Amino acid sequence: MFDAIIVGGGPVGQFLALAAARAGRHILLLEAKPAGAGFNDDRTLALSWGSWLMLQRVGVTEQLEPAATPILRIHVSQRGGFGRSELTANDGGVSALGYVIGYGDVQRALAQRVTASDVRYHTSVDGIDQVDDGVVVHAAGENIAARCAIVAEGGGPLVATLGFSQREKDYGVHALVARVRTDRSHDGVAYERFAAVGPLALLPRSDSFALVWTLAPDDAQAVLGLDDQAFLERLQRAFGWRAGRFIAVAERGAFPLVLRQSEPRVRDRIALVGNAAQTLHPVAGQGLNLGLRDAWLAAAHLPKLDELDRARRLDRAATVHFTDALAGIFANDWPGLSWARGLGLAALDLLPAARRTFARTLTLGRL
Ligand SMILES: Cc1cc2nc3c(=O)[nH]c(=O)nc-3n(C[C@H](O)[C@H](O)[C@H](O)COP(=O)(O)OP(=O)(O)OC[C@H]3O[C@@H](n4cnc5c(N)ncnc54)[C@H](O)[C@@H]3O)c2cc1C
């Protein structure tokens, strides 16, 4: 019998498969899509230094390295207010604050390491029953027995089908994403700029930046529809000149921002990890990083899940709170708050200990 069946072969499910195999567990990974389906997904991911170390432990960083852009500095500021702060790799005591990479690159590197006998592609799970000594997973007309099931299906309909409930907080804003270029090299600097509606982030990726721009829904649609020149001018006004002149834009898209949390996250012999357990606002780039930490601990606890929930509770709550607070504090435009934010950012720059804490939270995901 399998120690665990992992449902979903996204980055979290595949990483879990590798970490569990490394811990000597007998697992089976079931992925709905055909092999290689995610390799062309060019969505940008920010991997924290802590995630990088975990990926190193399962032997994939060598494959990731050519496609990964190291973040050497993060520049945090707010529009129309004073106060700014710089976090350097030195503040976190690490050689890079994190890495920026494509979803497809991560998927390909992980898939190369997952052993063929451990995975079945094109196999969608449509139900899981708990039985006395484990679970029976129903997939593609088959019933497969295991001691437990770890659901890493990204937050699709299966979570509700299994009887988990989902709490949702709609931030009422959209994230506009794109690839943009400036007339200067980025030198490994990431920018996080907070405006009235929410943050605007520029992440260095190859020879360009990945843009995540929080806008009111109507505005996001209007900006999405602008021609390239008008888009670049609008972005320049919103962001300023710190990164140089914006000269090109490609791959635009927009989606609504929500915080979605499943309850509970572990029930008897079924656990949820990654986006199936929680979907975060991308403001601090913590979503995948939290998911990888879910998977790392799940691998260490398999096949017993009763301790897993307790082991993950603090990290999850702290990361959700950190991300939510950043989104909330900076998305409010109450009188005086801009001053408070300015003071916060100035204090961050003046107080090495505060800056180190912030840097550690972003790089390692721990407060
Ligand atoms: C535009 C965008 C930008 C983002 N930027 C960042 C960022 O900068 N940093 C960051 O940390 N995170 C970011 N995220 C979030 C990040 O993409 C997710 O945290 C991450 O993909 C979650 O991984 P996962 O493996 O949990 O889920 P997914 O990547 O969604 O993978 C789930 C897998 O499960 C499979 N599946 C689904 N249902 C079934 C089923 N019934 N049976 C079998 N298989 C199934 C799917 O086919 C899929 O392969 C971003 C997200 C978006 C949309």
The ligand as a Tripos MOL2 file, in Angstrom:
@<TRIPOS>MOLECULE
LIG
   53    58     1     0     0
SMALL
NO_CHARGES

@<TRIPOS>ATOM
      1 C1         -0.2490   35.4020  -12.0330 C.3       1 LIG1
      2 C2          0.2260   34.7340  -10.7820 C.ar      1 LIG1
      3 C3          1.4080   35.1540  -10.2170 C.ar      1 LIG1
      4 C4          1.8820   34.5300   -9.0750 C.ar      1 LIG1
      5 N1          3.0510   34.9790   -8.5390 N.ar      1 LIG1
      6 C5          3.5730   34.3460   -7.4600 C.ar      1 LIG1
      7 C6          4.8330   34.7400   -6.8840 C.ar      1 LIG1
      8 O1          5.4860   35.6840   -7.3390 O.2       1 LIG1
      9 N2          5.3170   34.0570   -5.8330 N.ar      1 LIG1
     10 C7          4.6230   33.0230   -5.2850 C.ar      1 LIG1
     11 O2          5.1110   32.4330   -4.3140 O.2       1 LIG1
     12 N3          3.4250   32.6370   -5.7840 N.ar      1 LIG1
     13 C8          2.8870   33.2700   -6.8520 C.ar      1 LIG1
     14 N4          1.6800   32.8540   -7.3720 N.ar      1 LIG1
     15 C9          0.9870   31.7550   -6.7440 C.3       1 LIG1
     16 C10         1.5350   30.4420   -7.2630 C.3       1 LIG1
     17 O3          1.3300   30.3190   -8.6460 O.3       1 LIG1
     18 C11         0.8490   29.3490   -6.5050 C.3       1 LIG1
     19 O4          1.1150   29.5510   -5.1350 O.3       1 LIG1
     20 C12         1.3700   27.9840   -6.9310 C.3       1 LIG1
     21 O5          1.1720   27.7550   -8.2920 O.3       1 LIG1
     22 C13         0.6370   26.9480   -6.1230 C.3       1 LIG1
     23 O6          1.1290   25.7080   -6.4630 O.3       1 LIG1
     24 P1          0.2430   24.4220   -6.2510 P.3       1 LIG1
     25 O7          1.1160   23.2920   -6.6500 O.co2     1 LIG1
     26 O8         -0.3610   24.4490   -4.8900 O.co2     1 LIG1
     27 O9         -1.0050   24.5820   -7.2470 O.3       1 LIG1
     28 P2         -1.0350   24.6510   -8.8310 P.3       1 LIG1
     29 O10         0.1810   25.2760   -9.3720 O.co2     1 LIG1
     30 O11        -2.3460   25.2570   -9.1770 O.co2     1 LIG1
     31 O12        -1.0370   23.1190   -9.2770 O.3       1 LIG1
     32 C14        -2.1440   22.2700   -9.0440 C.3       1 LIG1
     33 C15        -2.0240   21.0270   -9.9540 C.3       1 LIG1
     34 O13        -3.0500   20.1200   -9.5990 O.3       1 LIG1
     35 C16        -3.6390   19.5820  -10.7860 C.3       1 LIG1
     36 N5         -5.0290   19.1640  -10.4680 N.ar      1 LIG1
     37 C17        -6.0970   19.9690  -10.2480 C.ar      1 LIG1
     38 N6         -7.1830   19.2360   -9.9390 N.ar      1 LIG1
     39 C18        -6.8020   17.9380   -9.9800 C.ar      1 LIG1
     40 C19        -7.4720   16.6990   -9.7500 C.ar      1 LIG1
     41 N7         -8.7770   16.6690   -9.4160 N.pl3     1 LIG1
     42 N8         -6.7720   15.5470   -9.8720 N.ar      1 LIG1
     43 C20        -5.4370   15.5600  -10.2020 C.ar      1 LIG1
     44 N9         -4.7530   16.7110  -10.4310 N.ar      1 LIG1
     45 C21        -5.4100   17.8900  -10.3100 C.ar      1 LIG1
     46 C22        -3.5630   20.7360  -11.7750 C.3       1 LIG1
     47 O14        -3.6210   20.2500  -13.1020 O.3       1 LIG1
     48 C23        -2.2070   21.3610  -11.4190 C.3       1 LIG1
     49 O15        -1.1550   20.7930  -12.1560 O.3       1 LIG1
     50 C24         1.1640   33.4710   -8.4960 C.ar      1 LIG1
     51 C25        -0.0530   33.0610   -9.0500 C.ar      1 LIG1
     52 C26        -0.5190   33.6740  -10.1910 C.ar      1 LIG1
     53 C27        -1.8280   33.2210  -10.7820 C.3       1 LIG1
@<TRIPOS>BOND
     1     1     2 1
     2     2     3 ar
     3     2    52 ar
     4     3     4 ar
     5     4     5 ar
     6     4    50 ar
     7     5     6 ar
     8     6     7 ar
     9     6    13 1
    10     7     8 2
    11     7     9 ar
    12     9    10 ar
    13    10    11 2
    14    10    12 ar
    15    12    13 ar
    16    13    14 ar
    17    14    15 1
    18    14    50 ar
    19    15    16 1
    20    16    17 1
    21    16    18 1
    22    18    19 1
    23    18    20 1
    24    20    21 1
    25    20    22 1
    26    22    23 1
    27    23    24 1
    28    24    25 2
    29    24    26 1
    30    24    27 1
    31    27    28 1
    32    28    29 2
    33    28    30 1
    34    28    31 1
    35    31    32 1
    36    32    33 1
    37    33    34 1
    38    33    48 1
    39    34    35 1
    40    35    36 1
    41    35    46 1
    42    36    37 ar
    43    36    45 ar
    44    37    38 ar
    45    38    39 ar
    46    39    40 ar
    47    39    45 ar
    48    40    41 1
    49    40    42 ar
    50    42    43 ar
    51    43    44 ar
    52    44    45 ar
    53    46    47 1
    54    46    48 1
    55    48    49 1
    56    50    51 ar
    57    51    52 ar
    58    52    53 1
@<TRIPOS>SUBSTRUCTURE
     1 LIG1         1 GROUP 0 **** ****
